[in-house]
Amino acid sequence: MKNYKLKPFAIGSTIDYAKNLNHQQLKVVQEAQGPCLVLAGAGSGKTRVLIYRLAYLLEKGIHPQNILLATFTNKAAQEMINRAEVLLKSTLSGLWAGTFHHIGNITLRKEAHLLDYSPNFTIVDKEDAKDLIDDCVEELGYSQKGKLFPKKNIISDVLSLALNSQRQIEEIITEFFPQLEEFRVSIKKVTEHYARKKKEANIMDFDDLLINWLTLLENPQVREKYSRLFQYILVDEYQDTNRLQFEILKRLSLVHKNILVVGDDAQSIYSFRGAEIHNLLDFPHTFEGAKVFKLEINYRSSPQILNLANDIIKHNVNQFPKELEAIKPDADMPLIVKTKDVYQQAKFVAQRILELHREGIPLQEMAVLFRSRFQALELEMELLKRNIPYIIRGE
């Protein structure tokens, strides 16, 4: 990336948007006023759209501190900021950008006294939080009931899912953890004791950063202050937001109503963490006067891959219909290989890797995708047998 000498933020446009964006992207960047849903198909340049929309707003004179950019990771936010700074040749200090937890933390540091917290509260990581839950179990005498009482990991999962989906613990146990029905009352008492201990010690866990942020926004003065501050709200990966994050966004956008969310209902994969796809599907009904944009030009895959994907996705019952269009030229047809079991599947994949490698394709240009980490075990064993080096990524 070319290095530019950054200067203080100033109004003034030098970006040729029409040259750098396709017609669908350009429409979003220039017309996304008010509540807007951008349905971005895979490989359609959604990150590019967010970066150019951010740059467009800044060039129109919106100050960075009046823009909120919520992303799935802090790294993604930093990359967007860096690219926007290169486009504008300006520094974007003051921009509110990062994950919901990051922005919640910043807000809580400023307003903690309203919740009877000290501004220097400590944030505990997941493992420390689970250990504190264990202490609560012991203090309440439930550990004496033997190994049958739910472990700290399970109690943590129950509580987190309840908080992020804005539902009662009893509901979560009934729907997702029916094996814990006999412990419903006890688990509820443990979580209540856990909340008290955190407050007394001036600590918060990651879920508290969102729960307490939402609690702050229930205060009319605080809600007015921040919803007036954020003239524009940009949200990435909206299909992966949960109910708690949705409630926060709804309150923050009350004054200016300029909320632009980017997502794809066909790429929602985090429901087990509380992600609520209806946040996206119901957006046009939730936000009055919402505009819906579609990014359907794909820069990543061949027509053959896209045709297969389109054919599979069209069978979804609840969706916004999209038809991705390929920019890349024709390539090989996707193949479906049926195998007897996971062991035969692993042997086939390993053999195919060796064949491709003999044809001159470097190993670092090959990848094997799995739905879950544990499904890679048989292939790992096969790769080890054949002395094929590999790197595992993901949990």
C-alpha beads as a LAMMPS data file, in Angstrom:
LAMMPS data file: protein, C-alpha beads

395 atoms
394 bonds

1 atom types
1 bond types

-500.0 500.0 xlo xhi
-500.0 500.0 ylo yhi
-500.0 500.0 zlo zhi

Masses

1 110.0

Atoms # bond

1 1 1 0.000 0.000 0.000
2 1 1 1.365 3.430 -0.940
3 1 1 2.299 5.658 2.002
4 1 1 0.790 9.117 2.225
5 1 1 1.626 11.929 4.592
6 1 1 -1.553 12.304 6.632
7 1 1 -2.989 15.727 7.283
8 1 1 -5.699 16.838 9.748
9 1 1 -9.234 16.005 8.668
10 1 1 -10.627 18.567 6.267
11 1 1 -13.569 18.855 3.864
12 1 1 -12.730 18.486 0.198
13 1 1 -13.276 15.760 -2.397
14 1 1 -10.688 14.267 -4.713
15 1 1 -12.082 10.736 -5.026
16 1 1 -13.563 9.621 -8.338
17 1 1 -16.288 7.323 -6.992
18 1 1 -17.717 6.395 -10.382
19 1 1 -14.292 5.214 -11.525
20 1 1 -13.632 3.072 -8.465
21 1 1 -17.059 1.491 -7.925
22 1 1 -19.513 -0.490 -10.029
23 1 1 -23.016 0.942 -10.487
24 1 1 -24.504 -1.058 -7.606
25 1 1 -21.770 -0.017 -5.178
26 1 1 -21.916 3.595 -6.312
27 1 1 -25.667 3.751 -5.673
28 1 1 -25.128 2.723 -2.042
29 1 1 -22.273 5.134 -1.459
30 1 1 -24.132 8.152 -2.851
31 1 1 -27.763 7.420 -1.949
32 1 1 -27.723 5.607 1.403
33 1 1 -29.445 8.294 3.447
34 1 1 -31.790 7.225 6.248
35 1 1 -32.174 3.581 7.307
36 1 1 -30.566 1.365 4.635
37 1 1 -30.089 -2.364 4.241
38 1 1 -27.335 -3.444 1.857
39 1 1 -27.674 -7.075 0.822
40 1 1 -24.128 -7.978 -0.140
41 1 1 -23.676 -11.329 -1.828
42 1 1 -20.421 -13.222 -1.348
43 1 1 -17.457 -11.562 -3.071
44 1 1 -19.466 -8.480 -4.040
45 1 1 -17.183 -5.896 -2.414
46 1 1 -19.113 -5.035 0.737
47 1 1 -15.977 -3.884 2.569
48 1 1 -15.146 -1.607 -0.344
49 1 1 -18.630 -0.114 -0.168
50 1 1 -18.320 0.595 3.553
51 1 1 -14.916 2.234 3.092
52 1 1 -16.099 4.446 0.241
53 1 1 -19.331 5.312 2.070
54 1 1 -17.235 6.347 5.065
55 1 1 -14.993 8.450 2.829
56 1 1 -18.027 9.960 1.095
57 1 1 -19.556 11.082 4.399
58 1 1 -16.290 12.617 5.557
59 1 1 -15.890 14.493 2.302
60 1 1 -19.395 15.837 2.733
61 1 1 -18.263 17.437 5.985
62 1 1 -19.402 14.888 8.587
63 1 1 -16.845 14.889 11.406
64 1 1 -15.298 11.503 12.305
65 1 1 -16.572 11.703 15.892
66 1 1 -20.141 11.778 14.534
67 1 1 -19.756 8.435 12.757
68 1 1 -20.025 4.997 14.345
69 1 1 -18.510 2.046 12.427
70 1 1 -19.375 -1.300 14.020
71 1 1 -17.450 -4.311 12.694
72 1 1 -17.126 -8.013 13.495
73 1 1 -13.489 -7.625 14.615
74 1 1 -11.343 -4.680 15.707
75 1 1 -8.827 -5.713 13.045
76 1 1 -11.470 -5.262 10.343
77 1 1 -12.265 -1.790 11.675
78 1 1 -8.600 -0.781 11.640
79 1 1 -8.152 -2.017 8.077
80 1 1 -11.159 0.010 6.947
81 1 1 -9.855 3.112 8.697
82 1 1 -6.413 2.685 7.128
83 1 1 -7.870 2.320 3.648
84 1 1 -10.182 5.298 4.134
85 1 1 -7.254 7.419 5.332
86 1 1 -5.314 6.500 2.197
87 1 1 -8.287 7.486 0.030
88 1 1 -8.764 10.800 1.797
89 1 1 -5.107 11.480 2.572
90 1 1 -6.347 12.506 6.012
91 1 1 -6.209 11.111 9.523
92 1 1 -9.550 9.974 10.960
93 1 1 -8.890 10.525 14.650
94 1 1 -12.100 10.646 16.642
95 1 1 -13.956 8.034 14.587
96 1 1 -15.903 5.539 16.719
97 1 1 -14.888 2.219 15.197
98 1 1 -14.525 -1.395 16.302
99 1 1 -16.583 -4.265 17.651
100 1 1 -19.724 -3.707 19.694
101 1 1 -17.755 -4.752 22.779
102 1 1 -14.982 -2.272 22.029
103 1 1 -17.377 0.633 21.531
104 1 1 -19.425 -0.430 24.543
105 1 1 -16.264 -0.373 26.650
106 1 1 -15.427 3.180 25.513
107 1 1 -18.958 4.367 26.318
108 1 1 -19.032 2.675 29.721
109 1 1 -15.721 4.246 30.732
110 1 1 -17.356 7.639 30.203
111 1 1 -20.666 6.857 31.895
112 1 1 -19.862 4.121 34.440
113 1 1 -20.867 6.278 37.424
114 1 1 -24.490 6.141 36.249
115 1 1 -24.437 2.373 36.868
116 1 1 -22.608 2.662 40.201
117 1 1 -19.389 1.423 38.634
118 1 1 -16.021 3.108 38.820
119 1 1 -14.648 4.251 35.419
120 1 1 -11.569 2.079 36.012
121 1 1 -13.589 -1.146 36.157
122 1 1 -11.728 -4.336 35.230
123 1 1 -12.758 -6.514 32.281
124 1 1 -12.331 -10.227 32.999
125 1 1 -11.663 -12.668 30.171
126 1 1 -13.795 -15.737 29.552
127 1 1 -11.698 -18.105 31.644
128 1 1 -11.599 -15.793 34.662
129 1 1 -15.340 -15.261 34.327
130 1 1 -15.910 -19.025 34.374
131 1 1 -13.710 -19.371 37.456
132 1 1 -15.823 -16.729 39.177
133 1 1 -18.943 -18.712 38.287
134 1 1 -17.268 -21.737 39.873
135 1 1 -16.731 -19.704 43.042
136 1 1 -20.418 -18.823 43.068
137 1 1 -21.397 -22.481 42.712
138 1 1 -19.201 -23.355 45.668
139 1 1 -20.359 -20.447 47.827
140 1 1 -23.988 -21.413 47.288
141 1 1 -23.215 -24.996 48.305
142 1 1 -24.110 -26.584 44.964
143 1 1 -20.662 -28.120 44.486
144 1 1 -21.382 -30.418 47.386
145 1 1 -24.065 -32.146 45.340
146 1 1 -21.401 -33.985 43.411
147 1 1 -20.367 -34.117 39.778
148 1 1 -23.952 -33.952 38.528
149 1 1 -24.233 -30.194 38.980
150 1 1 -23.572 -28.363 35.682
151 1 1 -19.970 -27.326 35.065
152 1 1 -18.913 -23.679 34.858
153 1 1 -18.582 -23.839 31.061
154 1 1 -22.208 -24.897 30.687
155 1 1 -23.527 -22.282 33.097
156 1 1 -21.489 -19.630 31.268
157 1 1 -22.963 -20.718 27.918
158 1 1 -26.507 -20.625 29.278
159 1 1 -26.067 -17.156 30.760
160 1 1 -24.349 -15.720 27.684
161 1 1 -26.993 -17.040 25.308
162 1 1 -29.764 -15.653 27.532
163 1 1 -28.170 -12.200 27.697
164 1 1 -27.323 -11.931 24.007
165 1 1 -30.718 -13.152 22.858
166 1 1 -32.502 -11.013 25.492
167 1 1 -34.388 -13.995 26.889
168 1 1 -34.902 -15.480 30.323
169 1 1 -32.541 -18.180 31.536
170 1 1 -35.504 -20.509 32.058
171 1 1 -36.447 -20.172 28.377
172 1 1 -32.903 -20.854 27.223
173 1 1 -32.639 -23.995 29.353
174 1 1 -35.978 -25.325 28.103
175 1 1 -35.162 -24.731 24.431
176 1 1 -31.409 -25.364 24.203
177 1 1 -30.367 -27.226 27.363
178 1 1 -33.311 -29.504 28.299
179 1 1 -30.923 -31.826 30.148
180 1 1 -30.533 -29.057 32.746
181 1 1 -34.235 -28.692 33.587
182 1 1 -33.826 -30.034 37.129
183 1 1 -31.185 -27.361 37.812
184 1 1 -33.132 -24.362 36.485
185 1 1 -33.719 -22.702 39.860
186 1 1 -30.169 -23.374 41.040
187 1 1 -28.587 -22.055 37.838
188 1 1 -30.669 -18.875 38.099
189 1 1 -29.418 -18.349 41.665
190 1 1 -25.823 -18.902 40.573
191 1 1 -26.118 -16.276 37.814
192 1 1 -27.703 -13.774 40.194
193 1 1 -24.906 -14.318 42.721
194 1 1 -22.376 -13.993 39.898
195 1 1 -23.845 -10.607 38.921
196 1 1 -23.635 -9.362 42.522
197 1 1 -20.020 -10.440 42.928
198 1 1 -18.997 -8.664 39.730
199 1 1 -20.672 -5.440 40.816
200 1 1 -19.057 -5.577 44.263
201 1 1 -15.611 -6.135 42.725
202 1 1 -16.067 -3.434 40.040
203 1 1 -15.547 -5.928 37.223
204 1 1 -17.376 -6.743 34.011
205 1 1 -17.213 -9.698 31.663
206 1 1 -17.591 -9.374 27.886
207 1 1 -21.361 -9.760 27.938
208 1 1 -21.596 -6.991 30.548
209 1 1 -20.043 -4.567 28.074
210 1 1 -23.183 -4.909 25.955
211 1 1 -25.770 -5.437 28.683
212 1 1 -24.572 -2.424 30.662
213 1 1 -24.304 -0.346 27.485
214 1 1 -27.944 -1.116 26.729
215 1 1 -28.864 -0.304 30.338
216 1 1 -27.182 3.086 29.922
217 1 1 -29.224 3.727 26.795
218 1 1 -32.424 3.177 28.779
219 1 1 -31.556 6.458 30.500
220 1 1 -33.323 9.171 28.429
221 1 1 -30.481 11.688 28.816
222 1 1 -27.793 9.191 27.827
223 1 1 -29.854 7.893 24.912
224 1 1 -30.426 11.442 23.658
225 1 1 -26.735 12.290 24.029
226 1 1 -25.390 9.356 22.010
227 1 1 -28.159 9.093 19.426
228 1 1 -27.600 12.788 18.729
229 1 1 -23.814 12.284 18.627
230 1 1 -23.926 9.518 15.998
231 1 1 -25.219 11.206 12.853
232 1 1 -24.326 8.120 10.809
233 1 1 -24.068 4.487 11.870
234 1 1 -22.403 1.883 9.628
235 1 1 -22.638 -1.809 10.558
236 1 1 -20.713 -4.664 8.942
237 1 1 -21.767 -8.362 8.994
238 1 1 -25.260 -7.437 10.149
239 1 1 -26.521 -10.983 9.641
240 1 1 -24.378 -12.017 12.622
241 1 1 -25.741 -9.467 15.106
242 1 1 -27.746 -10.745 18.069
243 1 1 -30.852 -9.340 19.728
244 1 1 -28.828 -7.399 22.282
245 1 1 -26.776 -5.646 19.603
246 1 1 -29.948 -4.918 17.646
247 1 1 -31.530 -3.214 20.662
248 1 1 -28.424 -1.062 21.095
249 1 1 -28.422 -0.007 17.425
250 1 1 -32.121 0.788 17.503
251 1 1 -31.623 3.234 20.370
252 1 1 -28.471 4.817 18.941
253 1 1 -30.216 5.586 15.652
254 1 1 -33.311 7.232 17.151
255 1 1 -32.420 10.862 16.412
256 1 1 -30.793 10.953 12.965
257 1 1 -32.071 7.570 11.709
258 1 1 -29.046 7.248 9.420
259 1 1 -28.212 3.585 9.961
260 1 1 -26.669 1.583 7.133
261 1 1 -26.240 -2.141 7.708
262 1 1 -24.431 -4.516 5.362
263 1 1 -25.005 -8.247 5.416
264 1 1 -26.170 -11.361 3.621
265 1 1 -28.917 -13.642 4.890
266 1 1 -27.248 -16.518 2.980
267 1 1 -24.087 -16.169 5.108
268 1 1 -25.599 -16.329 8.598
269 1 1 -23.632 -18.971 10.531
270 1 1 -23.561 -17.839 14.177
271 1 1 -27.039 -18.679 15.466
272 1 1 -25.441 -20.933 18.099
273 1 1 -23.898 -17.755 19.586
274 1 1 -27.212 -15.947 19.628
275 1 1 -27.010 -14.318 16.175
276 1 1 -30.535 -13.490 15.023
277 1 1 -31.084 -13.591 11.263
278 1 1 -34.422 -11.807 11.696
279 1 1 -32.494 -8.653 12.575
280 1 1 -31.658 -8.580 8.866
281 1 1 -34.832 -10.104 7.423
282 1 1 -37.075 -7.730 9.398
283 1 1 -34.971 -4.597 8.858
284 1 1 -37.353 -3.012 6.310
285 1 1 -40.252 -3.447 8.757
286 1 1 -38.319 -2.392 11.869
287 1 1 -36.925 0.831 10.429
288 1 1 -39.636 2.907 8.800
289 1 1 -38.850 4.083 5.276
290 1 1 -35.863 1.771 4.910
291 1 1 -34.166 1.479 1.530
292 1 1 -32.888 -1.905 0.332
293 1 1 -29.838 -2.143 -1.934
294 1 1 -28.364 -5.278 -3.507
295 1 1 -24.750 -6.023 -4.411
296 1 1 -24.938 -8.949 -6.833
297 1 1 -21.776 -8.579 -8.917
298 1 1 -19.297 -11.198 -7.694
299 1 1 -15.540 -10.666 -8.113
300 1 1 -14.392 -13.841 -6.377
301 1 1 -15.788 -16.946 -8.068
302 1 1 -16.237 -18.452 -11.503
303 1 1 -19.698 -18.647 -13.164
304 1 1 -19.757 -22.391 -12.477
305 1 1 -19.305 -21.914 -8.739
306 1 1 -21.875 -19.114 -8.625
307 1 1 -24.457 -21.095 -10.575
308 1 1 -24.161 -23.927 -8.074
309 1 1 -24.408 -21.518 -5.127
310 1 1 -27.407 -19.705 -6.622
311 1 1 -29.187 -23.003 -7.222
312 1 1 -28.661 -24.111 -3.617
313 1 1 -29.557 -20.775 -2.009
314 1 1 -32.800 -20.343 -3.963
315 1 1 -34.336 -23.134 -1.884
316 1 1 -34.084 -21.089 1.336
317 1 1 -37.567 -20.341 2.639
318 1 1 -36.861 -17.021 4.396
319 1 1 -34.565 -14.860 2.295
320 1 1 -34.084 -11.799 0.144
321 1 1 -33.765 -13.251 -3.390
322 1 1 -30.421 -12.492 -5.033
323 1 1 -28.803 -13.730 -8.222
324 1 1 -25.036 -13.349 -8.104
325 1 1 -23.365 -12.481 -11.391
326 1 1 -19.774 -13.536 -12.076
327 1 1 -17.076 -11.221 -13.414
328 1 1 -14.445 -13.957 -13.705
329 1 1 -14.252 -16.143 -16.842
330 1 1 -15.442 -19.737 -17.074
331 1 1 -13.534 -22.360 -15.104
332 1 1 -13.840 -26.046 -14.176
333 1 1 -17.176 -27.391 -13.076
334 1 1 -17.562 -28.088 -9.342
335 1 1 -17.465 -31.827 -8.601
336 1 1 -19.349 -33.816 -5.988
337 1 1 -17.556 -36.959 -4.856
338 1 1 -19.452 -39.570 -2.857
339 1 1 -17.428 -41.630 -0.391
340 1 1 -18.295 -44.564 1.850
341 1 1 -17.222 -42.930 5.106
342 1 1 -14.982 -40.192 6.578
343 1 1 -11.890 -42.382 6.213
344 1 1 -12.383 -42.921 2.495
345 1 1 -13.122 -39.212 2.186
346 1 1 -9.821 -38.358 3.889
347 1 1 -7.881 -40.720 1.610
348 1 1 -9.480 -39.203 -1.492
349 1 1 -8.665 -35.624 -0.416
350 1 1 -5.070 -36.479 0.494
351 1 1 -4.561 -38.299 -2.809
352 1 1 -6.021 -35.390 -4.755
353 1 1 -3.694 -32.971 -2.950
354 1 1 -0.691 -35.057 -4.024
355 1 1 -1.939 -35.218 -7.621
356 1 1 -2.375 -31.446 -7.798
357 1 1 1.029 -30.923 -6.226
358 1 1 2.665 -33.153 -8.859
359 1 1 0.959 -31.010 -11.506
360 1 1 2.850 -28.018 -10.153
361 1 1 0.359 -26.404 -7.755
362 1 1 2.079 -25.342 -4.499
363 1 1 0.641 -26.768 -1.278
364 1 1 0.163 -23.243 0.107
365 1 1 -2.339 -22.583 -2.675
366 1 1 -4.620 -25.432 -1.578
367 1 1 -7.238 -25.375 1.163
368 1 1 -9.706 -27.862 2.645
369 1 1 -12.809 -26.391 4.297
370 1 1 -14.759 -27.956 7.176
371 1 1 -17.921 -26.938 8.978
372 1 1 -16.317 -27.702 12.362
373 1 1 -12.770 -28.186 13.592
374 1 1 -13.350 -31.727 14.867
375 1 1 -14.241 -32.915 11.353
376 1 1 -10.616 -32.430 10.287
377 1 1 -9.275 -35.246 12.485
378 1 1 -9.386 -38.073 9.912
379 1 1 -7.815 -35.914 7.214
380 1 1 -5.054 -34.803 9.590
381 1 1 -4.188 -38.439 10.225
382 1 1 -4.102 -39.140 6.492
383 1 1 -1.890 -36.111 5.790
384 1 1 0.531 -37.205 8.500
385 1 1 0.748 -40.691 7.000
386 1 1 1.646 -39.221 3.607
387 1 1 4.080 -36.600 5.034
388 1 1 2.010 -33.739 3.667
389 1 1 2.667 -30.557 5.697
390 1 1 -0.409 -28.549 6.689
391 1 1 -1.647 -25.688 8.862
392 1 1 -4.945 -25.803 10.760
393 1 1 -6.836 -22.539 11.116
394 1 1 -9.915 -21.959 13.227
395 1 1 -11.188 -23.355 16.501

Bonds

1 1 1 2
2 1 2 3
3 1 3 4
4 1 4 5
5 1 5 6
6 1 6 7
7 1 7 8
8 1 8 9
9 1 9 10
10 1 10 11
11 1 11 12
12 1 12 13
13 1 13 14
14 1 14 15
15 1 15 16
16 1 16 17
17 1 17 18
18 1 18 19
19 1 19 20
20 1 20 21
21 1 21 22
22 1 22 23
23 1 23 24
24 1 24 25
25 1 25 26
26 1 26 27
27 1 27 28
28 1 28 29
29 1 29 30
30 1 30 31
31 1 31 32
32 1 32 33
33 1 33 34
34 1 34 35
35 1 35 36
36 1 36 37
37 1 37 38
38 1 38 39
39 1 39 40
40 1 40 41
41 1 41 42
42 1 42 43
43 1 43 44
44 1 44 45
45 1 45 46
46 1 46 47
47 1 47 48
48 1 48 49
49 1 49 50
50 1 50 51
51 1 51 52
52 1 52 53
53 1 53 54
54 1 54 55
55 1 55 56
56 1 56 57
57 1 57 58
58 1 58 59
59 1 59 60
60 1 60 61
61 1 61 62
62 1 62 63
63 1 63 64
64 1 64 65
65 1 65 66
66 1 66 67
67 1 67 68
68 1 68 69
69 1 69 70
70 1 70 71
71 1 71 72
72 1 72 73
73 1 73 74
74 1 74 75
75 1 75 76
76 1 76 77
77 1 77 78
78 1 78 79
79 1 79 80
80 1 80 81
81 1 81 82
82 1 82 83
83 1 83 84
84 1 84 85
85 1 85 86
86 1 86 87
87 1 87 88
88 1 88 89
89 1 89 90
90 1 90 91
91 1 91 92
92 1 92 93
93 1 93 94
94 1 94 95
95 1 95 96
96 1 96 97
97 1 97 98
98 1 98 99
99 1 99 100
100 1 100 101
101 1 101 102
102 1 102 103
103 1 103 104
104 1 104 105
105 1 105 106
106 1 106 107
107 1 107 108
108 1 108 109
109 1 109 110
110 1 110 111
111 1 111 112
112 1 112 113
113 1 113 114
114 1 114 115
115 1 115 116
116 1 116 117
117 1 117 118
118 1 118 119
119 1 119 120
120 1 120 121
121 1 121 122
122 1 122 123
123 1 123 124
124 1 124 125
125 1 125 126
126 1 126 127
127 1 127 128
128 1 128 129
129 1 129 130
130 1 130 131
131 1 131 132
132 1 132 133
133 1 133 134
134 1 134 135
135 1 135 136
136 1 136 137
137 1 137 138
138 1 138 139
139 1 139 140
140 1 140 141
141 1 141 142
142 1 142 143
143 1 143 144
144 1 144 145
145 1 145 146
146 1 146 147
147 1 147 148
148 1 148 149
149 1 149 150
150 1 150 151
151 1 151 152
152 1 152 153
153 1 153 154
154 1 154 155
155 1 155 156
156 1 156 157
157 1 157 158
158 1 158 159
159 1 159 160
160 1 160 161
161 1 161 162
162 1 162 163
163 1 163 164
164 1 164 165
165 1 165 166
166 1 166 167
167 1 167 168
168 1 168 169
169 1 169 170
170 1 170 171
171 1 171 172
172 1 172 173
173 1 173 174
174 1 174 175
175 1 175 176
176 1 176 177
177 1 177 178
178 1 178 179
179 1 179 180
180 1 180 181
181 1 181 182
182 1 182 183
183 1 183 184
184 1 184 185
185 1 185 186
186 1 186 187
187 1 187 188
188 1 188 189
189 1 189 190
190 1 190 191
191 1 191 192
192 1 192 193
193 1 193 194
194 1 194 195
195 1 195 196
196 1 196 197
197 1 197 198
198 1 198 199
199 1 199 200
200 1 200 201
201 1 201 202
202 1 202 203
203 1 203 204
204 1 204 205
205 1 205 206
206 1 206 207
207 1 207 208
208 1 208 209
209 1 209 210
210 1 210 211
211 1 211 212
212 1 212 213
213 1 213 214
214 1 214 215
215 1 215 216
216 1 216 217
217 1 217 218
218 1 218 219
219 1 219 220
220 1 220 221
221 1 221 222
222 1 222 223
223 1 223 224
224 1 224 225
225 1 225 226
226 1 226 227
227 1 227 228
228 1 228 229
229 1 229 230
230 1 230 231
231 1 231 232
232 1 232 233
233 1 233 234
234 1 234 235
235 1 235 236
236 1 236 237
237 1 237 238
238 1 238 239
239 1 239 240
240 1 240 241
241 1 241 242
242 1 242 243
243 1 243 244
244 1 244 245
245 1 245 246
246 1 246 247
247 1 247 248
248 1 248 249
249 1 249 250
250 1 250 251
251 1 251 252
252 1 252 253
253 1 253 254
254 1 254 255
255 1 255 256
256 1 256 257
257 1 257 258
258 1 258 259
259 1 259 260
260 1 260 261
261 1 261 262
262 1 262 263
263 1 263 264
264 1 264 265
265 1 265 266
266 1 266 267
267 1 267 268
268 1 268 269
269 1 269 270
270 1 270 271
271 1 271 272
272 1 272 273
273 1 273 274
274 1 274 275
275 1 275 276
276 1 276 277
277 1 277 278
278 1 278 279
279 1 279 280
280 1 280 281
281 1 281 282
282 1 282 283
283 1 283 284
284 1 284 285
285 1 285 286
286 1 286 287
287 1 287 288
288 1 288 289
289 1 289 290
290 1 290 291
291 1 291 292
292 1 292 293
293 1 293 294
294 1 294 295
295 1 295 296
296 1 296 297
297 1 297 298
298 1 298 299
299 1 299 300
300 1 300 301
301 1 301 302
302 1 302 303
303 1 303 304
304 1 304 305
305 1 305 306
306 1 306 307
307 1 307 308
308 1 308 309
309 1 309 310
310 1 310 311
311 1 311 312
312 1 312 313
313 1 313 314
314 1 314 315
315 1 315 316
316 1 316 317
317 1 317 318
318 1 318 319
319 1 319 320
320 1 320 321
321 1 321 322
322 1 322 323
323 1 323 324
324 1 324 325
325 1 325 326
326 1 326 327
327 1 327 328
328 1 328 329
329 1 329 330
330 1 330 331
331 1 331 332
332 1 332 333
333 1 333 334
334 1 334 335
335 1 335 336
336 1 336 337
337 1 337 338
338 1 338 339
339 1 339 340
340 1 340 341
341 1 341 342
342 1 342 343
343 1 343 344
344 1 344 345
345 1 345 346
346 1 346 347
347 1 347 348
348 1 348 349
349 1 349 350
350 1 350 351
351 1 351 352
352 1 352 353
353 1 353 354
354 1 354 355
355 1 355 356
356 1 356 357
357 1 357 358
358 1 358 359
359 1 359 360
360 1 360 361
361 1 361 362
362 1 362 363
363 1 363 364
364 1 364 365
365 1 365 366
366 1 366 367
367 1 367 368
368 1 368 369
369 1 369 370
370 1 370 371
371 1 371 372
372 1 372 373
373 1 373 374
374 1 374 375
375 1 375 376
376 1 376 377
377 1 377 378
378 1 378 379
379 1 379 380
380 1 380 381
381 1 381 382
382 1 382 383
383 1 383 384
384 1 384 385
385 1 385 386
386 1 386 387
387 1 387 388
388 1 388 389
389 1 389 390
390 1 390 391
391 1 391 392
392 1 392 393
393 1 393 394
394 1 394 395
